[in-house]
Amino acid sequence: MKAPIRLGAVFYDDSGSNPEELIRADHAARFSMALAMLLEQAGHKPEMIETRAAVHLDSQNGGYRITLVEPHTKARVTGISEEDFTKHTQTAQGRLSRFTGTGRY
């Protein structure tokens, strides 16, 4: 993938992509895959999973650090209770937070 990366696109109206967009896409894709795997292992094959992620940047020590990545997911899964679905989303979040190191995924 080739894309012009510009830090100004994070804070200003510069054109092009920015690291935050790439991180959001990466986290959303990994969360959807992890959730799909957990659901299928529990016998609930999802018909559709769509995830968007919000990335929070905080100014720290003269730079910026990702302090929180919040996945927002819509899914269509038949035969599962909301309680069980929530349990699987929390498990997916926990696994990804250990992988990303944010500790607050």
VENLIN-V450500 format. One record per residue. SS is DSSP state (2 for helix, 1 for strand, 0 for the rest). D_CENTER is the distance of its C-alpha to the mean C-alpha in Angstrom with 1 decimal. Layout:
# VENLIN-V450500
SS_D_CENTER, SS_D_CENTER
This chain:
# VENLIN-V450500
0_19.6, 0_21.5, 0_20.5, 0_22.1, 1_20.0, 0_21.4, 0_20.5, 2_22.5, 2_20.0, 2_17.7, 2_20.6, 0_23.2, 0_23.8, 0_24.0, 0_23.3, 0_21.1, 1_17.5, 0_16.1, 2_14.1, 2_11.5, 2_11.0, 2_10.8, 2_8.2, 2_5.9, 2_7.1, 2_6.8, 2_3.4, 2_3.3, 2_6.7, 2_6.7, 2_5.3, 2_7.8, 2_10.3, 2_10.4, 2_10.9, 2_13.4, 2_15.2, 2_15.7, 2_16.9, 2_19.3, 2_20.6, 0_21.5, 0_23.3, 0_21.1, 0_20.2, 0_17.7, 0_19.1, 1_16.0, 1_12.2, 1_10.4, 1_6.8, 1_6.3, 1_4.3, 1_7.2, 1_8.3, 1_11.6, 1_14.4, 1_17.6, 1_20.9, 1_22.2, 0_25.4, 0_25.9, 1_22.4, 1_18.8, 1_16.2, 1_12.5, 1_13.0, 1_10.0, 1_6.2, 1_6.1, 1_4.3, 1_7.5, 1_8.8, 1_12.3, 1_14.2, 1_17.8, 0_19.1, 0_22.8, 0_24.7, 0_22.2, 0_22.6, 2_20.1, 2_20.7, 2_19.9, 2_16.7, 2_15.5, 2_16.6, 2_14.6, 2_11.3, 2_12.4, 2_13.4, 2_10.1, 2_8.5, 2_11.8, 2_11.8, 2_8.6, 2_10.0, 2_13.2, 2_12.0, 2_10.3, 0_13.2, 0_11.8, 0_13.2, 0_11.4, 0_7.8
